Amino acid sequence: MKTGLKVLLIVVGIIVVVGVAGCQFYSGNYNKMVELDEAVSGSWAQVQNVYQRRMDLIPNLVETVKGYAAHESQVYSDIAEARSKVGGVVQISAADLEDPEKLRQFQEAQNSLGGALQRLLSVTENYPQLKADQNFLALQDQLEGTENRITVERGRFNEAVTAYNTFVRKFPQNIIANMSGFRQKEKFTADAAAQTAPKVSF
């Protein structure tokens, strides 16, 4: 075999090996980004699920309180308004997590509902019969459990976002991420007061 042909075969062999290694590197990192992105989406779905559960509990809670404290109309109005605002933003998609403004709006609506819920629960202090009502006690327990789930799911969501963001920002994955459209996602951030679950035990 001639020397020129040997050199050509070696060069072609090196190009093929480098090409295969490059494809494996790209596909491996791309697939990992997809996996992490799906983990973020799954965690976000759970966050929305527990917030929806809280929103669904509120009408029953309000009706129970109204039975004992019908004249607390301002509190009921605040709850209805906050719940209405939440209804407009509760289903933002996982793709929207790249938009800090949309996530901020979601958080503000949830914080407003949480504050209104705290005011509703504080009203019950004035009604001993309400605090003894079995339906109210059951709703109170469900709400407490839901608030705990919200805290847990927000934490899991933030962990998933951290893992995703860390991976797509590292070199050389950041090159693949930019080429493939993987962008950093926003974490759930709320002030200390908003992260405190409403007091539901009396």
Wavefront OBJ file of the C-alpha trace (Angstrom):
o trace
v 0.000 0.000 0.000
v 1.343 3.381 -0.954
v 2.323 5.871 1.737
v -0.131 8.511 0.473
v -3.026 6.075 0.673
v -2.030 5.050 4.220
v -1.944 8.680 5.311
v -5.327 9.304 3.699
v -6.861 6.277 5.455
v -5.403 7.387 8.804
v -6.778 10.907 8.339
v -10.205 9.552 7.355
v -10.114 7.173 10.349
v -9.279 10.048 12.715
v -12.075 12.187 11.245
v -14.584 9.335 11.659
v -13.489 8.677 15.272
v -13.643 12.392 16.147
v -17.024 12.700 14.424
v -18.490 9.717 16.283
v -17.071 10.955 19.608
v -18.465 14.438 18.927
v -21.906 13.057 18.111
v -21.906 10.933 21.264
v -20.808 13.896 23.371
v -23.487 16.143 21.854
v -26.282 13.587 22.090
v -25.339 12.581 25.645
v -25.388 16.168 26.869
v -28.511 17.017 24.890
v -30.356 14.039 26.341
v -29.262 15.010 29.865
v -30.637 18.527 29.302
v -33.942 17.058 28.131
v -34.049 14.847 31.229
v -33.354 17.793 33.566
v -35.846 19.993 31.713
v -38.520 17.328 32.134
v -37.692 17.103 35.853
v -38.295 20.865 36.135
v -41.602 20.531 34.268
v -42.688 17.675 36.517
v -41.792 19.602 39.648
v -43.645 22.653 38.366
v -46.743 20.552 37.717
v -46.631 19.430 41.359
v -46.311 23.037 42.558
v -49.369 23.968 40.524
v -51.193 20.887 41.775
v -50.836 21.823 45.443
v -51.703 25.465 44.794
v -54.811 24.279 42.942
v -55.698 22.092 45.911
v -55.490 25.113 48.216
v -57.623 27.140 45.826
v -60.239 24.375 45.726
v -60.427 24.184 49.525
v -61.111 27.894 49.942
v -64.802 28.006 48.858
v -65.706 25.292 51.369
v -63.760 27.064 54.092
v -65.406 30.406 53.292
v -68.897 28.877 53.311
v -68.259 27.237 56.677
v -66.995 30.504 58.197
v -69.928 32.429 56.680
v -72.307 30.181 58.580
v -70.971 31.652 61.826
v -69.676 35.064 60.733
v -71.899 36.235 57.902
v -71.158 39.934 58.518
v -67.391 39.665 57.779
v -68.061 40.759 54.194
v -64.749 42.554 53.598
v -62.780 39.400 54.338
v -64.953 37.377 51.949
v -64.550 40.035 49.290
v -60.751 39.989 49.698
v -60.699 36.200 49.392
v -62.886 36.243 46.260
v -60.722 38.909 44.616
v -57.448 37.139 45.453
v -58.835 33.796 44.295
v -59.961 35.371 41.026
v -56.470 36.767 40.401
v -54.914 33.382 41.092
v -57.323 31.753 38.654
v -55.838 33.819 35.847
v -52.234 32.765 36.447
v -52.379 29.371 38.150
v -51.734 27.455 34.943
v -48.572 29.068 33.594
v -46.600 26.485 31.659
v -43.132 25.179 32.437
v -41.885 27.056 29.340
v -42.942 30.296 31.035
v -40.403 29.615 33.776
v -37.785 31.266 31.584
v -39.739 34.537 31.927
v -39.085 36.196 35.318
v -42.104 38.497 34.898
v -44.607 35.652 34.480
v -43.234 33.821 37.496
v -43.327 37.062 39.523
v -47.015 37.537 38.611
v -47.754 33.957 39.652
v -45.999 34.462 42.987
v -47.735 37.784 43.666
v -51.160 36.259 43.028
v -50.398 33.305 45.319
v -49.027 35.617 48.032
v -52.156 37.768 47.823
v -54.364 34.691 48.211
v -52.255 33.472 51.129
v -52.633 36.849 52.860
v -56.403 36.881 52.337
v -56.583 33.342 53.682
v -54.674 34.378 56.802
v -57.175 37.208 57.378
v -60.062 34.747 57.014
v -58.511 32.387 59.538
v -57.820 35.207 61.983
v -61.551 36.115 61.912
v -62.354 32.681 63.326
v -60.703 33.652 66.620
v -63.869 35.620 67.435
v -66.186 32.630 66.952
v -65.685 29.806 69.459
v -68.559 27.791 67.993
v -66.872 27.881 64.585
v -63.604 26.599 66.040
v -65.540 23.601 67.399
v -67.359 22.874 64.124
v -66.276 19.455 62.785
v -66.489 20.546 59.154
v -64.299 23.571 59.888
v -61.789 21.442 61.790
v -61.567 18.989 58.882
v -61.064 21.818 56.384
v -58.498 23.388 58.684
v -56.530 20.119 58.780
v -56.690 19.786 54.989
v -55.519 23.365 54.558
v -52.636 22.865 56.961
v -51.571 19.746 55.055
v -51.855 21.607 51.760
v -49.710 24.493 52.993
v -47.071 21.983 54.078
v -47.216 20.326 50.652
v -46.796 23.722 48.982
v -43.603 24.310 50.947
v -42.270 20.844 50.083
v -43.120 21.090 46.381
v -41.629 24.588 46.054
v -38.424 23.204 47.571
v -38.368 20.267 45.160
v -39.050 22.574 42.252
v -36.164 24.859 43.216
v -33.863 21.822 43.512
v -34.847 20.669 40.008
v -34.260 24.169 38.601
v -30.872 24.393 40.329
v -29.765 21.059 38.836
v -30.972 22.103 35.384
v -29.463 25.609 35.492
v -26.135 24.295 36.789
v -25.903 21.765 33.989
v -26.791 24.146 31.136
v -24.410 26.843 32.420
v -21.339 24.602 32.703
v -18.757 24.521 29.936
v -18.954 22.927 27.396
v -22.636 22.086 27.968
v -23.467 25.789 27.743
v -22.474 25.723 24.052
v -24.846 22.818 23.378
v -27.561 24.486 25.472
v -27.308 27.725 23.497
v -27.298 25.863 20.174
v -30.308 23.759 21.194
v -32.447 26.453 22.823
v -32.123 25.395 26.464
v -32.375 28.556 28.575
v -32.012 29.093 32.305
v -35.223 28.855 34.284
v -36.418 31.025 37.128
v -36.685 29.691 40.657
v -39.589 30.215 42.964
v -38.529 33.074 45.206
v -40.826 34.640 47.736
v -40.195 36.857 50.688
v -40.045 35.352 54.152
v -43.606 36.383 55.019
v -45.033 34.784 51.897
v -43.286 31.496 52.654
v -44.904 31.231 56.072
v -47.966 29.041 55.942
v -51.150 30.598 57.306
v -51.799 29.716 60.926
v -54.544 27.131 60.876
v -54.463 25.617 64.327
v -56.339 27.288 67.141
l 1 2 3 4 5 6 7 8 9 10 11 12 13 14 15 16 17 18 19 20 21 22 23 24 25 26 27 28 29 30 31 32 33 34 35 36 37 38 39 40 41 42 43 44 45 46 47 48 49 50 51 52 53 54 55 56 57 58 59 60 61 62 63 64 65 66 67 68 69 70 71 72 73 74 75 76 77 78 79 80 81 82 83 84 85 86 87 88 89 90 91 92 93 94 95 96 97 98 99 100 101 102 103 104 105 106 107 108 109 110 111 112 113 114 115 116 117 118 119 120 121 122 123 124 125 126 127 128 129 130 131 132 133 134 135 136 137 138 139 140 141 142 143 144 145 146 147 148 149 150 151 152 153 154 155 156 157 158 159 160 161 162 163 164 165 166 167 168 169 170 171 172 173 174 175 176 177 178 179 180 181 182 183 184 185 186 187 188 189 190 191 192 193 194 195 196 197 198 199 200 201 202
